[in-house]
Amino acid sequence: MKQWVADLASVKWSRGKYSQSYQDILLERIFEQIGVRNTPPFCVEFGFNDASLTGGSGSNVANFVLHHGWQCLLLDGGHANPSINLHRHFLTAENICDVFAEHGAPAEPEYISIDVDSTDLWLFRSLLTRSRAMVYSVEYNSCFPLDRAITFPNDDAERWQGDRGYGASLKALQMVAAEGGYSLLWVVRPLDAVFIRNDLIEDGSGELVFPLSRWKHATSFNHHPCLRDASRSDLFLDYETYVQSGGDLAASRRSARDVARKSLLEDRWSVNRCMRIARRTLSFLSGR
């Protein structure tokens, strides 16, 4: 493992400049180590949930754009603003590569941020066939256990309903990343998993990043309420079964059913814990 990767474990992370947590500080540190490829460097973020660069829940790319001169492509299903290159598109696993090409995204951008609260895994999987970004971050669903590869279905008709029914588990995203030649570099709990292209950290040691077990504390952790519609737990798939079965959806749903119901429906929140989370959220938002 490269020394700078190992050193990430000893950093005392402070809140980022624009991101929801410390993502933009972490990313700045990563690119200080691996450099850039494009002139100027290029980044992409979707879904970008505001019409301004510094609005919404927090941008992972604003720091690069505003302070480092990077170009960006921003995509969202509900917002558009040509002045910041934000375009309105409903992204699917089938159209995302075409949308990137339509807007001139390079084949090897520096960084891509994925956060759509639903089909994140499938968008990530499709993009890996076209965009060899140096670094990806993908929102993960922290309520699933570390040892299970559970994901939202690749179904464009389904939407996030403001509860635990979104995205994919950390293990599922790690599997997709590994298929594409990427490794899980870091986890910003309980928000984003950060993946780096293997050739950028290859050192011959056979241990490029921390083992998955390091991130157990970032899983089986709820920060959203239980499913509003309990039947939606049966939508989720076991990605490991999906791969092994050659895409058998019925088998993948059966394999995911028990863990999805437990993770998405059981209320493990205490009143005191809910109050602590609410206070932290209010404090964070008021400090912006």
N, C-alpha and C positions, 0 to 999 in steps of 0.2 A: 504494500500500500504506500502510495506517495505520502511524504511527510505532511504536505499541506492538507491532504484529505484527513489523515489521522488527527491533525491539529483542530479540525472543526469541532471535535468533541470537547475541547477545553475552552471554547469561546463562550463568554457570557453575553448572550444576544440581547440587544435592546430593541425597542420598537422601531420598525422601519420608517422611512421618510414618507412613503405614500401607500405602501401595501397594507393588507389587513393585519399582518403580524410583522415578522422581521424578514419576509421573503426578499425584499429589494436589497437589504443589507447583505444577506447571504449570497445573493446572485452577484452583487458587486465584488464580493470577496472571491467567488469562483472565477469570474472573468479576469480578475487581476492575476490569477494563476495560469489560466489556459489561453489567454489572449483572445483575439477576434480574427475573422477571416475576410469579412466584407468591408468595403470602404464606401460609405460609412457602414458600421455594423447595422444589422437588421433584426427586429424582434416582432413577434406577433402575439396578440392576446385576444382570447375569446372564451365565454361570452363576456363582453365588456359592458357592465350594467349601468352605464351613465353616458350622457352626451358630452361630458367634459373629461379631460384627461385626469384630473385630480378629484373627481367626484365619485359617487357610488360607494361601494363597500371597500374600495382600496385597490389600486392598480399595481400589478407586479412590474410593469414596464415604464411607468411614468418617470422614475429616477433616471433610467437610461436615456429616455427621450429628452428630458428637461435639462439634465446636468452632464450628459456624456455625448450628446450629439447623434444618438442612434436614430435611424428611421424606423417607423413602425407601421404595421397593418393591424387595425382593430376591427373586430367583427362582433356583432350582437344581433339577436333576433328581434329586438325592440327599439334600438337606437341607431341614429346615423348622424354624422357630423363631418362633412368633407374637410373642414379646416384642420382636423386632427387625423385624417385618413381613417375615420370610423364609418363602416359600411354595414347596412342592415341586411343580414342573410339568416335564414333558418338553416343551420348546418346539419348535415346528415353524414353518416359514414360513406354514403354513395356520392355525395357532391362536394365534400370538403376539399379534395385535391384539385378539383376544377375551380373552386372559388379561390384557392391560393394562386393558381395559375392566372386566373382572370385579373387579379390585382397585383401581379408581378412579384410575388414573393419568391426569393431565390431558393434554389434547391437545398442550399446549406445555410439557413439563417442561423444567427447566433443563439436565439432563444425563442421558445414557443411556450405560452402559458395557456392551459386548458382548464376551464371552469364553467360547465354548463348545467351542473346539478342533475344530470340524467345519464345521457349516453357517453359520458367522458371516455370510458374504456374503448368504445368502438370507434370514436373519432381519433383517439390516440393510435389505435391499431391501424386505421386507414392511413393516417398521416405518415406513419413510419415507412410506408411503401414509396413515399414521394419526398418527404422533407427530412433530410439528415441533419436536423438541428444539432448544434453542439450540446445544448441543454434543453430539456423539457421540464416543466412542472405541471402536474395534474392533480386536481383536487381529488382526495380520497375520502371514503366514508369510514370514519373512525369507529363506528359502532360495531363493525364486524370484527371477529377475532383474528389474530395474526395468522393462524394456520389454515384459514379458509379463503378460497378464491371466489368471492361472490360479486356479482355485478348486476346492475340495471340491464334490462333487455335492450337489444338493438331495435327499438320500436319508436318511431318518430311520433306516434300518436300519444305516447305517454309523456307526462310532464311531472316535474317536482311539485309537490303540494305543501311545501313548507314544513315537512316533517322528516323522519329518518329515511324515507324512501328515495334515495338518490345515489348516483355514482357507483363506485366499485371499491372493494376492499384493497388494502395495501398489497396483499399477496397476488391478487388478480392483476393489478397494474404492474407489479414486478415481473410477472410471467410474460405479459405483453412486451414489456421493455426488453427482457432477455431475448425474446424471439427476434427483436429488431437490433440487437447488438448494443443495448444500453444497460447500465447498472443503477440501482437505487443508491444515490449519493447521500441524501439527507431527507428528513421528514420534519416539516414544520407542523407540529401538533396543534390542533386536530384538523388542519386545513390542506396542506399541499405536500405531495411527494415529489422530490426533485431527482430527475434522472440525467445522467451524463453519458455521452457516447464513449464506449469502452476504449477506443483508440486514443482518446485524449488523456487517459489516466493509466494506460498500460505500462507496467514497470517490470514485468517478468516474474513477479512474486506469486502470482496465482490468487492473490487476495486483493482485489482492486478497491473494495469498499467494505464497510462494516457488515457483519452477517445480519440477516433479516431479524434474528432474535433480539438484536439491539433495540428494535422498535416496538417491542411488546407493549411498552408503556403508552404508545401512541394509538393503541387499538383497544377494542372492547370498551370504548369511552363515548358516552352519549352527550351531544350538545344540541340535539334537536328533540322535540317531543315524539312520542310514539306515532305510528301511522294513523292518519285520520280515518282511513278505510282499511280495515284489517285484511281484506281480501287481496290487497295489492302486494302483500308479502309473497304471494305465490307467483308473482311476475318475475322474481329474481332468478338468476341462473348461477350455477356452479361453473365457472369458466374452465376449471381443470377438467371437469367432465365433458364440457362442450368440446374442448380440444381433443381429448382422448376418444370421444365418440364420433368424431368427424362432423360435429355441428348438430347433434341430436338435441333439439330444444326440449322435448318432453323429458328425456333422461336428465338433462341439465337442470330443469326445474325441480324434478323429484329430488335430485341430489342436494339442491340448495334449500329445500322447503323447511327442514327443521331449524337450521341455523338462521335462516332469514326470519322465521317467525319469532325465534328467541331474541334475535338482535333488534328487530324492528317493532315488536309488539310488547315485550315485557318492559314494564315500567320500573327501572332500577334507580329512579331519581328520588332522593329524599327531599323534603321541603327545604331543609337547610342548604342542601347542595344547589337546588334551583335558585335560591335567593343569592348564593355566592356567585353563581354564573351570571345572574341578572345584574348584580352590582358591578362585576368586572366588565360586562358589556357596556353598561351605562357610563362607567368611568372611562373606558377606552374611547367611546364615541364622543364624550364631552371634551376629551383632550385633543380632538382633531382641529 
